[in-house]
């Protein structure tokens, strides 16, 4: 969720099981039974809230688990979740959350503050190696525990005054903490279930399979048929079950937006995650089709990451040359066609009032000069490398356009290769790439959700790039209460990021999806995250 996300355009072909002969469509039967059919692009990497790292994974996990807080469906600000209320000390360093006494796990066990303590210990376990562990670094002592400086979890700032009170002690003020703890990295997990299927810090065990998984969200997992669908059904154990109108949600991993759109048109899906590039114009202009198209800005950035451990990408001049030779305006006007905005920095504009400005300055002539200075005049002698992207027509079109720009402007030939989203995620985590397509959507409404991404200790950095001044500025900003001063520190950090160019920002997203009019209570919002509470299906004639 921010979370990284193989999002907007992707491409593994999956066939929906539609049967044969005249019969109700999935949408028609879903309207009758309150079953939402959801195009979710990719097969999930996992359903473990402490392991997932994409928006598609989070869409499913959000149905199965709930944090201390949840998301307002339109503003994505914090609303009560497991915690019915909370308060902070005046310096925003101590937060007390009061948990609902009627909160339960899906097997009927009571949910207590101790479940959160167990979850945080698991999330910060060095063996867990969670990419999102840094989300818990505001907790006093969390970073030291993760790095192995101490093995005593009592040094981490988590306190349980009683079963229904959780107190968090932070080492710096976090005024947006209620928004932060809605993220899956802060979700509770059921200790007995996890340890019945392996060690506390074991990744990929069978505890997340149907019949095993015990969650605390409004739905429970009832089916997971790889590359076909995942089904979750309404559970009576959820504390606010009366507000859940859907009986079932089926998530379909259709990585091709063309296949997803075809499934939508044939009545197999209520909503999609994307729209094929070549169909956008028709959905915009045809009145019969326009009723289905929903577009809204989203706090997300599409970018290429460079593996600085692989020469010559260890040379900043090469990285800057590659970034400057990308014509972002041409890409959004001729290739992506979805109203995206060219990106000249990492952080999308207007996130809680923060604006970085256009930090990428220069042009193709400057790119050629830098490449020549690095020892590759007119591209001569430049080694073979490839752009890695998760399978999709849209990503391929963008990669082909950038490949052509680099050939034309710099005289270098870059190959292309694609992998299924889940495999690509593993390749990037293991450093098995030279250049890779990536995107990041904010996890909460603050610029830190983007700028913490590239710190040395971020599990989601995955470029091999580190810079002490960048780390220092981001750390200083964390300690700063004055917003204007904090934002200035972030701007200075972001300038270092662009000067060093371990990434090449390409565009800021506009989310385009298809939604049938029967779907009520579903809103576009800045994070692209939508809770299922309040969503219903009302058949239209």
FIZA-720213 format. One line per field, with one value per residue (C-alpha): residue number from 1; x, y, z. Coordinates in Angstrom, 2 decimals, padded with zeros to 5 digits. Example, Ala and Ser with C-alpha at 12.3 -4.5 7.8 and 13.67 -1.06 7.14 Angstrom:
residues 2
n	1,2
east	012.30,013.67
north	-004.50,-001.06
up	007.80,007.14
END
This chain:
residues 541
n	1,2,3,4,5,6,7,8,9,10,11,12,13,14,15,16,17,18,19,20,21,22,23,24,25,26,27,28,29,30,31,32,33,34,35,36,37,38,39,40,41,42,43,44,45,46,47,48,49,50,51,52,53,54,55,56,57,58,59,60,61,62,63,64,65,66,67,68,69,70,71,72,73,74,75,76,77,78,79,80,81,82,83,84,85,86,87,88,89,90,91,92,93,94,95,96,97,98,99,100,101,102,103,104,105,106,107,108,109,110,111,112,113,114,115,116,117,118,119,120,121,122,123,124,125,126,127,128,129,130,131,132,133,134,135,136,137,138,139,140,141,142,143,144,145,146,147,148,149,150,151,152,153,154,155,156,157,158,159,160,161,162,163,164,165,166,167,168,169,170,171,172,173,174,175,176,177,178,179,180,181,182,183,184,185,186,187,188,189,190,191,192,193,194,195,196,197,198,199,200,201,202,203,204,205,206,207,208,209,210,211,212,213,214,215,216,217,218,219,220,221,222,223,224,225,226,227,228,229,230,231,232,233,234,235,236,237,238,239,240,241,242,243,244,245,246,247,248,249,250,251,252,253,254,255,256,257,258,259,260,261,262,263,264,265,266,267,268,269,270,271,272,273,274,275,276,277,278,279,280,281,282,283,284,285,286,287,288,289,290,291,292,293,294,295,296,297,298,299,300,301,302,303,304,305,306,307,308,309,310,311,312,313,314,315,316,317,318,319,320,321,322,323,324,325,326,327,328,329,330,331,332,333,334,335,336,337,338,339,340,341,342,343,344,345,346,347,348,349,350,351,352,353,354,355,356,357,358,359,360,361,362,363,364,365,366,367,368,369,370,371,372,373,374,375,376,377,378,379,380,381,382,383,384,385,386,387,388,389,390,391,392,393,394,395,396,397,398,399,400,401,402,403,404,405,406,407,408,409,410,411,412,413,414,415,416,417,418,419,420,421,422,423,424,425,426,427,428,429,430,431,432,433,434,435,436,437,438,439,440,441,442,443,444,445,446,447,448,449,450,451,452,453,454,455,456,457,458,459,460,461,462,463,464,465,466,467,468,469,470,471,472,473,474,475,476,477,478,479,480,481,482,483,484,485,486,487,488,489,490,491,492,493,494,495,496,497,498,499,500,501,502,503,504,505,506,507,508,509,510,511,512,513,514,515,516,517,518,519,520,521,522,523,524,525,526,527,528,529,530,531,532,533,534,535,536,537,538,539,540,541
east	000.00,002.55,003.57,005.21,002.73,002.80,-000.08,-002.08,-000.87,000.14,-000.02,-000.36,-003.34,-005.80,-009.10,-012.13,-014.22,-017.51,-019.03,-020.90,-024.40,-026.80,-026.77,-026.44,-023.22,-020.99,-022.07,-025.79,-025.47,-023.13,-025.69,-028.23,-025.92,-023.88,-020.71,-018.26,-016.13,-012.87,-010.15,-006.96,-004.22,-001.70,-001.45,-000.59,002.97,001.48,-001.46,000.79,000.35,004.00,005.33,003.14,004.56,002.06,-001.27,-002.83,-001.79,-003.09,-006.50,-007.00,-005.32,-007.49,-010.52,-008.92,-007.26,-007.73,-005.26,-005.68,-007.13,-008.69,-009.09,-011.80,-013.07,-012.82,-010.13,-008.03,-007.42,-007.55,-010.91,-011.40,-010.52,-009.63,-008.99,-012.22,-010.29,-006.75,-004.87,-001.29,000.98,001.50,004.85,003.28,005.83,003.47,000.26,-002.39,-004.89,-008.04,-009.09,-012.63,-013.58,-015.71,-012.84,-012.37,-010.35,-012.23,-012.03,-013.82,-010.75,-010.71,-008.28,-006.11,-003.27,-000.86,-001.64,-000.25,002.90,003.45,002.92,005.46,008.02,007.48,007.64,010.94,012.49,015.76,014.98,011.61,013.49,010.30,010.71,008.35,010.04,011.16,007.52,007.85,011.05,009.19,008.91,011.63,014.26,012.71,015.69,018.16,016.09,015.82,019.57,020.37,021.98,019.66,017.60,015.49,012.12,011.21,013.53,011.08,008.56,005.43,003.50,000.33,-001.28,-004.16,-005.65,-007.50,-004.94,-001.85,000.69,003.34,006.47,008.19,011.70,010.53,007.17,004.83,001.71,000.36,000.75,-003.00,-002.70,000.51,-000.89,-003.66,-000.93,-000.59,002.89,001.13,-001.63,-002.05,-001.57,-002.84,000.10,-001.29,-002.11,001.31,003.18,001.01,002.51,006.12,008.35,007.17,009.55,009.18,008.15,005.91,004.47,001.00,-000.70,-002.10,-003.92,-007.72,-008.75,-005.60,-005.70,-007.18,-007.68,-009.58,-011.07,-014.63,-014.03,-012.38,-010.42,-012.46,-010.68,-007.32,-007.07,-003.72,-004.05,-007.87,-009.31,-009.20,-012.49,-013.24,-016.62,-018.27,-017.57,-019.95,-016.99,-016.08,-016.98,-018.78,-020.33,-023.64,-021.93,-020.63,-023.11,-021.11,-021.32,-018.31,-015.48,-013.71,-010.32,-009.12,-005.40,-005.76,-002.43,-003.45,-005.58,-006.95,-008.17,-009.48,-011.43,-012.87,-013.98,-015.62,-017.50,-018.72,-020.22,-017.54,-016.23,-017.80,-014.61,-011.14,-007.80,-006.80,-007.93,-005.99,-004.21,-005.83,-009.35,-009.11,-010.20,-013.33,-014.30,-013.83,-015.84,-018.56,-021.52,-022.52,-019.01,-018.19,-020.52,-018.06,-014.83,-013.59,-010.41,-008.76,-005.33,-003.45,-000.33,001.85,004.99,006.13,009.93,012.92,015.42,019.11,021.11,024.15,026.03,026.31,028.91,028.64,025.49,027.80,028.80,026.42,027.13,025.74,022.63,021.99,022.51,019.93,017.43,017.93,017.55,013.97,011.44,008.74,006.38,006.41,005.83,002.64,001.29,002.07,002.43,000.59,-002.37,-004.10,-003.65,-000.46,001.84,005.57,007.65,010.83,011.11,009.97,007.22,003.88,002.78,000.35,000.87,-000.17,000.91,004.45,005.79,009.34,009.34,010.94,014.31,015.46,017.08,018.89,018.24,019.46,022.55,023.57,022.88,025.26,027.94,027.66,027.81,030.90,032.54,031.87,033.84,031.08,031.11,028.11,027.43,030.62,031.65,028.49,027.88,024.79,021.97,018.23,015.07,013.18,009.41,006.49,004.55,002.15,001.45,001.55,004.92,006.30,005.16,006.83,010.02,010.11,009.69,012.48,014.66,014.21,014.99,018.22,019.24,018.41,019.84,022.75,023.57,023.14,021.17,019.25,017.37,013.96,012.77,009.62,008.71,005.49,004.96,005.76,009.00,010.04,009.54,011.92,014.48,014.55,014.80,017.73,019.43,019.15,018.59,020.35,017.40,013.90,010.45,008.93,006.10,005.30,001.98,001.93,001.05,-000.25,-000.66,002.83,005.91,007.90,006.05,008.03,011.31,011.86,011.69,015.27,017.05,019.87,017.80,014.66,013.87,012.10,015.14,016.61,019.01,022.14,022.34,023.19,023.99,024.81,023.55,020.26,019.82,020.75,018.25,015.40,016.29,016.40,013.03,011.56,012.63,011.24,007.80,007.63,006.10,007.77,011.17,010.47,009.40,012.56,014.69,012.74,013.31,017.06,017.01,015.03,017.53,020.31,018.20,017.72,021.36,022.53,019.82,019.60,016.09,014.60,011.09,008.92,005.34,002.77,-000.30,-003.86,-005.79,-008.17,-010.50,-013.87,-016.68,-020.20,-023.00,-024.33,-021.31,-022.34,-020.15,-016.89,-014.86,-011.65,-009.13,-005.50,-003.97,-005.93,-006.91,-010.56,-012.04,-014.99,-017.20,-020.15,-019.69,-022.78,-024.28,-027.60,-028.85,-029.75,-032.38
north	000.00,002.30,000.47,-000.57,-001.70,-003.51,-001.28,000.36,-001.71,-005.38,-008.49,-012.21,-013.67,-015.42,-016.90,-016.39,-019.47,-018.51,-021.87,-022.37,-021.86,-018.99,-018.22,-015.37,-013.40,-013.21,-009.59,-010.46,-013.26,-011.09,-008.30,-010.80,-012.39,-009.30,-010.82,-008.23,-009.38,-007.41,-007.33,-007.18,-007.47,-009.84,-013.07,-012.02,-012.52,-013.51,-012.73,-012.19,-008.50,-008.36,-009.65,-008.06,-005.16,-004.26,-002.50,-005.62,-007.71,-005.02,-004.97,-008.54,-008.21,-005.16,-007.48,-010.01,-007.80,-004.47,-002.24,000.11,002.55,002.21,004.51,007.03,005.89,009.35,011.22,008.16,009.81,007.69,006.51,004.11,000.47,-001.96,001.16,003.01,006.15,007.42,010.39,011.65,013.54,017.24,016.45,013.69,011.16,009.04,007.67,005.69,003.56,002.24,-001.06,-002.32,-004.99,-006.68,-007.02,-010.68,-012.94,-014.85,-018.05,-016.26,-015.62,-012.20,-009.70,-007.88,-005.37,-008.30,-009.35,-006.03,-006.45,-009.90,-008.49,-005.70,-008.15,-010.33,-007.38,-006.23,-009.72,-009.66,-013.10,-011.87,-009.44,-007.50,-004.80,-002.63,-003.02,000.61,001.69,000.81,002.82,005.67,003.26,003.88,001.14,-000.46,000.15,-001.19,-004.35,-004.97,-004.45,-006.96,-004.41,-005.84,-009.02,-007.68,-006.62,-004.89,-002.08,-001.30,001.41,-000.74,-000.91,-002.80,-001.19,-003.68,-006.04,-003.25,-000.44,-000.11,002.65,003.49,005.44,007.15,008.53,011.45,013.22,011.69,013.85,011.61,008.35,007.47,007.50,005.46,002.61,001.93,000.38,-003.41,-003.34,-002.41,-005.04,-007.59,-011.29,-014.37,-015.94,-019.48,-019.71,-018.53,-020.82,-023.83,-023.61,-022.64,-020.23,-016.73,-015.17,-017.71,-016.24,-018.17,-020.74,-022.19,-020.09,-017.80,-020.61,-021.14,-023.06,-021.91,-018.12,-016.42,-012.67,-009.89,-008.11,-008.04,-011.06,-014.46,-016.34,-019.15,-019.97,-019.35,-020.92,-019.76,-017.73,-018.06,-016.19,-015.56,-015.52,-013.87,-014.09,-011.94,-013.01,-012.49,-012.15,-008.65,-005.97,-003.82,-006.67,-004.79,-002.20,-004.86,-005.25,-007.49,-011.23,-012.12,-010.54,-012.43,-011.08,-012.07,-011.87,-010.70,-009.06,-008.01,-004.87,-005.91,-009.23,-007.40,-004.94,-007.79,-009.55,-006.31,-005.88,-009.49,-009.09,-010.99,-008.08,-005.23,-003.20,-003.24,-001.94,-000.44,000.45,-000.49,002.50,001.99,001.92,005.10,007.43,005.37,005.28,009.04,009.96,007.29,008.22,004.56,003.66,006.83,005.92,003.17,005.22,006.61,008.70,010.49,011.68,009.39,009.95,007.61,007.86,005.66,005.45,003.41,002.25,001.75,-000.98,001.08,-002.13,-002.93,-000.89,001.52,002.38,003.01,006.23,009.09,010.62,007.52,007.48,011.19,010.78,007.99,010.06,013.28,011.48,010.46,012.81,012.64,015.03,012.88,009.73,011.01,012.70,009.91,006.66,006.47,008.69,008.57,012.17,011.40,014.28,014.25,013.71,015.67,014.57,011.57,013.03,013.81,017.44,018.54,015.71,017.44,020.76,019.63,020.63,019.68,021.49,020.43,019.13,017.31,020.05,019.43,017.94,015.39,017.48,017.50,013.74,013.18,015.31,013.35,009.97,011.03,012.29,008.86,007.23,006.37,009.04,008.55,005.36,003.62,000.78,000.94,-002.54,-004.67,-004.14,-004.55,-002.94,-005.39,-004.86,-006.88,-008.38,-005.90,-004.25,-000.82,-001.33,-002.76,000.28,002.62,000.53,000.44,004.22,004.81,002.21,004.20,007.52,006.12,004.73,007.94,010.44,008.47,005.82,002.94,-000.27,-001.45,-004.74,-005.47,-008.39,-009.06,-011.29,-012.07,-009.42,-011.77,-012.99,-009.44,-008.45,-011.27,-010.26,-006.67,-007.69,-009.99,-007.34,-009.45,-006.58,-003.57,-001.23,-002.00,-000.51,000.41,002.47,003.72,004.78,006.66,004.69,007.78,011.51,012.85,013.29,011.00,008.02,008.70,010.03,007.25,004.87,005.72,005.78,003.29,001.24,000.99,-002.54,-000.99,000.93,-002.09,000.00,-000.40,003.41,005.01,008.63,009.83,013.38,012.10,009.83,012.69,015.13,012.61,011.76,015.46,016.02,013.22,015.11,018.46,019.57,022.82,021.85,024.55,023.59,019.89,020.35,022.36,019.48,017.10,019.37,019.36,015.56,015.22,017.43,015.02,012.10,013.69,014.84,011.30,009.66,006.11,006.40,008.19,009.49,009.30,010.33,010.91,008.73,009.36,006.25,004.98,002.10,000.78,000.49,-000.73,001.58,-001.20,-000.66,001.80,003.42,003.18,006.39,007.47,008.68,009.89,006.59,004.24,002.30,001.51,-000.11,-002.42,-001.13,000.69,-000.86,-002.60,-003.80,-002.31,-003.74,-001.10,-001.57
up	000.00,000.23,000.09,-003.24,-005.73,-009.09,-010.02,-012.84,-015.79,-015.41,-017.58,-016.61,-018.47,-016.18,-017.31,-015.12,-014.67,-016.28,-017.15,-020.37,-021.62,-020.79,-017.09,-014.66,-014.93,-011.87,-011.43,-011.56,-009.03,-006.95,-006.80,-005.53,-002.93,-001.99,-003.48,-004.81,-007.76,-007.62,-010.31,-008.23,-010.88,-009.28,-007.34,-003.77,-002.53,000.84,003.14,006.17,007.14,008.24,004.90,002.20,000.21,-002.52,-002.72,-004.26,-001.24,001.09,-000.64,000.58,003.98,004.74,004.64,007.02,009.65,011.39,013.21,016.13,013.63,010.19,007.17,006.46,003.02,001.43,003.35,004.41,007.78,010.95,012.29,015.23,014.58,017.36,019.43,020.21,021.26,021.89,023.26,023.25,025.59,024.72,023.06,020.87,022.20,024.31,022.86,024.72,022.79,024.49,022.90,022.45,024.93,022.25,019.74,018.80,016.56,013.86,015.97,018.83,021.02,022.70,021.19,023.75,023.88,024.28,020.68,019.46,021.58,020.08,016.57,017.10,018.48,015.42,013.00,014.54,014.71,012.72,011.23,009.97,007.70,007.01,004.35,006.36,009.79,009.59,009.92,013.63,014.13,015.85,018.84,021.37,021.05,017.93,015.66,018.24,018.67,014.91,014.40,017.15,019.50,022.13,022.36,025.22,023.78,027.06,025.89,023.06,023.90,024.17,027.46,028.46,031.54,031.19,028.59,026.82,027.01,024.83,025.44,022.85,023.84,020.91,020.67,018.55,018.16,015.57,015.34,012.53,014.54,014.39,010.56,010.69,012.83,010.28,008.09,007.93,009.51,012.79,012.53,015.35,014.62,016.45,018.28,018.68,014.97,013.81,016.18,015.28,011.78,012.48,014.35,015.22,012.70,009.88,006.54,004.17,006.59,006.07,008.73,006.01,004.16,004.17,007.28,009.10,009.01,012.08,011.60,013.33,010.32,008.96,006.69,006.97,004.31,002.75,-000.51,-002.20,-005.64,-007.07,-010.26,-010.13,-007.15,-003.42,-001.54,001.82,003.57,006.19,009.77,012.72,015.14,013.90,016.47,013.88,011.84,011.52,009.28,006.87,004.00,001.67,002.31,000.18,-001.82,-004.60,-005.66,-009.14,-010.04,-013.65,-014.46,-017.98,-017.93,-021.35,-019.88,-016.81,-018.96,-021.06,-017.85,-016.70,-019.99,-019.92,-016.44,-014.50,-012.42,-010.44,-010.45,-011.95,-010.73,-014.08,-017.58,-020.75,-022.26,-025.65,-024.14,-022.04,-024.85,-025.54,-021.87,-021.68,-024.77,-025.18,-022.92,-022.54,-021.34,-019.43,-016.56,-015.59,-015.67,-012.36,-012.29,-009.39,-008.39,-006.06,-003.97,-006.00,-008.10,-011.00,-011.17,-012.29,-009.68,-010.47,-008.75,-007.70,-006.80,-010.52,-012.49,-014.20,-012.22,-009.25,-011.09,-010.33,-013.75,-015.48,-013.30,-013.87,-017.61,-017.76,-015.77,-017.77,-021.11,-020.26,-021.89,-019.23,-021.02,-024.14,-022.08,-020.44,-023.59,-026.10,-024.13,-020.79,-021.86,-018.46,-017.35,-015.40,-014.39,-015.30,-012.13,-011.46,-007.85,-005.78,-003.59,-005.28,-004.96,-002.28,000.21,003.46,001.92,001.04,-002.38,-003.38,-006.72,-010.00,-008.83,-011.98,-014.05,-017.30,-020.71,-023.20,-024.05,-020.38,-020.27,-023.21,-021.55,-018.29,-020.05,-021.99,-018.79,-017.25,-020.08,-022.56,-025.32,-027.61,-025.65,-026.84,-024.55,-022.44,-021.00,-021.58,-019.07,-018.99,-017.65,-015.42,-015.17,-013.90,-016.79,-018.36,-021.69,-020.05,-018.36,-021.61,-023.59,-021.12,-021.09,-024.90,-025.07,-022.55,-024.31,-027.53,-025.79,-024.34,-027.73,-029.56,-027.07,-025.55,-028.14,-025.69,-026.18,-023.12,-023.16,-021.65,-019.60,-017.64,-014.70,-012.88,-010.17,-007.33,-008.97,-009.83,-006.19,-005.14,-007.80,-006.55,-002.90,-003.75,-005.93,-009.11,-011.56,-013.06,-013.81,-012.54,-012.86,-009.52,-008.07,-004.60,-003.17,000.13,003.25,005.08,004.46,005.16,002.91,005.20,003.67,000.47,001.83,004.40,001.44,000.36,003.74,004.33,006.78,004.62,003.50,000.50,-000.78,-002.63,-004.78,-002.64,-002.41,000.91,001.72,005.26,004.65,003.27,006.31,008.65,007.12,007.20,010.83,011.77,010.14,012.28,015.40,014.21,015.36,013.36,010.02,007.89,009.28,008.86,005.24,004.49,005.79,003.56,000.53,001.21,001.50,-001.71,-003.56,-002.52,-003.75,-007.17,-007.42,-006.63,-008.80,-007.42,-008.87,-011.86,-011.09,-014.20,-013.42,-010.68,-010.92,-011.84,-010.86,-013.55,-012.80,-013.96,-011.40,-012.06,-010.85,-008.60,-006.30,-003.59,-000.96,-002.93,-003.24,-004.90,-002.31,-002.24,-001.06,-003.31,-000.18,000.39,003.51,002.86,005.64,004.11,000.64,-000.77,-004.05,-005.15,-008.47,-011.05,-013.71
END
